[in-house]
């Protein structure tokens, strides 16, 4: 399937942006038809492609799309190239310039996300007011969910090629460490959003088992403590700096059972200051976090299985009333007629009917005697 790239001179169709159409063409009927429109596959190949993009209980790993604007500095392009090399198996990169302003009109990013089936977008741009900027964007159902700007510091930036170390194998997943009180805020803010976006970017494919030999790198993201109370979105210099470092893990002999672990800086080395942000819509975020119902059997309370395989259940009962207990009736026993004893439920006095016992005794036969 050929990748689609659009340059500045080409027109960009925007099916999700109704504001580009004339005002008289937007009616409730056309909006309803647009929402209910379903694509029917005509070939087996298109049917497989639609089934691959359909919602699943366990979603496919997220793919990242790297784009650049009309004005993008060489420093920003090098940073995008290093990030692309760390996620090369699940990423696409376009080299052409695109006249896109994400925070003014994000319909173009949503169009690229749908055409390339990528839910993560990294857009590089640079201008006089915001130089060396990388915008992280996430989509849900091919609609823009949230966005956040990372302003790169050119004085401390180092590429991977500047570190003369062994390179990380392609496709491996790194360990992640977040250090700083800014990431532990109970209220969602730009730092918690940055943490969530970086985890989504470096996460890769999900797995239930981890091979220790495959842990070859670690990504450390640390945040400085805020130095001033003025942390407005316009004053970027007053915000804490995010330090992103990537280290290579080396295991050496230690003479014990566990090896000695050493780390060596691998690159890239990036320092960011967070800029503008677009928070997700509450309804869209709730829909994105919703989990599908599976056919897995839920665990039932008070039911266990022993070693043999027998199912054992425990039931909880209330206090039993033994006064209403039905016992076996015996003719030789009966309750006392005394009313003051009947009030006491614990003491039940039984007496023996002597006449009844006499009737139950066997009669002795009389011996006959003869008179001579």
Secondary structure, DSSP 8 states (H G I E B T S, - for coil): -------SSS----TT-GGGS-GGG--HHHHHHHHH-----SSHHHHHHHHHHS--SS-----EEEEEESS--HHHHHHHHHHHHHTGGGEEEEEEEE---TTT--HHHHHHHHHHT-SEEEEEE--SSS-SEEEEEEEETTEEEEEEEEEE-TTS-B-GGGS-S----TT---EEEEESGGGG-SS--HHHHHHHHHHHHHH-S--S---GGG--EEEEEEE-----S---SS-GGGS-EEEEEEEEEEEE--SSSS-EEEEEE-S-BEEEEEEEEE---HHHHHHHS-----------TTEEE-SSS-EEE--------GGG------TT--B---HHHHS-SS---B---HHHHHHHS-----------
